[in-house]
Amino acid sequence: MQGLLKFSRGVDSLNRAMGWIAMWCVLVTTVISAGNAIVRKGFDVSSNALLEVQWYLFAAVFMLAAGYALLQNSHVRIDFVSGRLSARTRNWIDVIGIVAVLLPFCAICMYLSWPLFARAWTSGEMSQNAGGLVRWPVYLLIPVGFGLLLLQGLSELVKRVAFLRGQGPDTLAHHGSSEEQLAEQMAGLAERK
């Protein structure tokens, strides 16, 4: 189990790095978008390449940060139901969901998207817009993004099984939305007064 937990820590580090990269992609996208709008409105000059870079970076944010979102437990969860369940039940539900839904879905998406990337790579597919960019980098984001999500799913599976075997902490404990955490802090402050 220790080898699997080491693998899990490695995957977590990888997806933290991807989350950091995605954060910077948001900033770069914003700067390019603002610059493109200013140049277009102020100087009546436009660039399809800059528009497409925005779209590519926007796609990168979502595809590269999916694994990070799972790591941070930021994905959609029915908190008012899961909050009423025991820790073991929540972890068993996650194990079943990861094995039955997440991992097969990621594998299928990777399998189906790889040929799309390969065709664009070999053909040198370009955007149909004048001055547009090559398409393969954005097509590559699809299998890479689902690969990162699949790896994070395996990492989360290892952590859930470790908890169920009594060999690790409950990574689902104390996770809630930032609004819920703020509400709990405010309630704690109100009780002290």
N, C-alpha and C positions, 0 to 999 in steps of 0.2 A: 504494500500500500504506500510505503514511503516513496518509492520510485514514481508512482502515479501522482502523488501529491507534489513531487518536484516538477513533473511534467506540467501539472496544473499551474504552479507558480510561474513557470516559463511562459505558458500561454497567456496568463494574466498580465505579465510584463509586456508581452508583445501587443496585446490589445490596449493596454494603457498607452503605449507608444502610438498606436494607431489613433486613439482618441485625441492625443496631443496633436498629431498631424492633421486630423480632421478639424480641430479647433483653429489651427493656422489657415487651413483651406477656407474656413468661413471668413476670416479676416481678409485674405487675398481676394476672395470672391467679392466681398463688399467694396474693397478699394477699386478693383477692376470695374465693377458695376457703376460705381459713382463716377469714376474717371470717364468711362464710356458715355454715360449720360451727359456729363458736363461738356465733353468734346462734341457730342452729337447736337446738343441744344445750343451751345455757345459758338461753335465753329462750323456747324452743318457738315460734319465729317463723321462717318460711321465705319466700323470694322466688323465684318462677320466673324473674323477670327477671334476678336475679343469677346464677342457675344458667345461664341462656342466655347471659349475657355471658361467663361462663367458657368455655362451648363455642365462642362466636364468637371469643374471643381465642385459644383453643387452635387453632382452624382457621386463624386469621391467622398464628400462629407457623409452621405447616407450609407454608401457601401462600406467604407472603411470604419465607420463608427458603430455599425450594428453589433459587432462582437463586444465593443466597449460598453454599449448600452446594456447588453446582457450581463456583463461583468458587474456593472454598477446597479444591477437590479432595477433599471429604469424602464424596462419594457412594460407592456400593458399587463396588469394583474388586477384581479377583482379583490381589492384590499379588504373590503368590508366582509367578504366571505372568508378569505384566507386568514384574516386576523382572528377569527373565531375558532380556527382549527389548531390542533396541537402541533408542536414543532415536527414531530415524526410524520404526521399526516401531510403537512405542507411539503416536507422533503420527499415523501413518497409520490405525491402528486407531481412534483417537479421531475423526479426520476422517470415516471411514466411518460410525462409530456416530452421530455428531452429525447427519450428512446423512441417513442412512437410517432412523434410529430416533427420535432426540430431537426434531428439528425437526418432522417430520410428526406425531409423537405430541402435541406441544404445540399445534400448529395444529388438530388434530382436537379436542382437549379444549377449546380456546378456542371453536371453532365450535359444538360441542355444548352448552357451558355458557352461552353468551351468551343463547340464548332462555329458559333457566331464569331467569336474572337479569331479563331484560326482562319476562317474565310476572309475576314477583313485584313488580317495580317498578310496572308499570301497574295491577295489581290491588290493590296495597297488602297483599299477603299477610302475614298475621300468624301467629304461633305458635298452635297449637291449645291450648296450656296457658294456664290462667287467669293473667293478668298477664304473658303472654309478650311477646316483642318482634317487630318487623317482620323479615321474612326476607331482604329484598333485600340488606342489607349482607353477609351471610355468603355469599349466592349470588354476589355481585360478586367475592368473594375468589377464586373458582375461575378465571374468565378472567384476572383480574389476575395471580394467582400463576403460571398457565401462560404468560402473556405475559412476565413477568419471567424465567421459566426459558427461554423461547424466545430472548429477548434475550441472556441469558447464554450460551446455546448458540451464538448467532451470534458473540459475543465470543470464546468459546473456539475456535471454528472459525477466526476471523481469526488468533488467536495461534498455532494449530497450523500453519496455512498459512504464516505468517510464518517460523516456525522451519524448516519444510521448505524454504523458499526461501532460507534463510540470512539472514533479515532480522529475526530476533528470537530471544530466549532460549527454551530448552526449559522451558516452564512446568510440565511434568510431572516435571522433575528435582528431586530432594531432597524429594519429597512422600512422606510415609508417614504412618502413623497416629502419634498422639502416643506410643503405647506403643512403637512401633518406634524412634522418635527417642530416647526415654528409654533403651531398651535399647542403642542405638548409643553414647549418651553414657556410659552405665555401662561398656560394653566399652572405650571409649577411656580412661576413668579407670583401669580395672583394668590395662590395658596399660602405663600410665605408672608404676604402682607396681611 
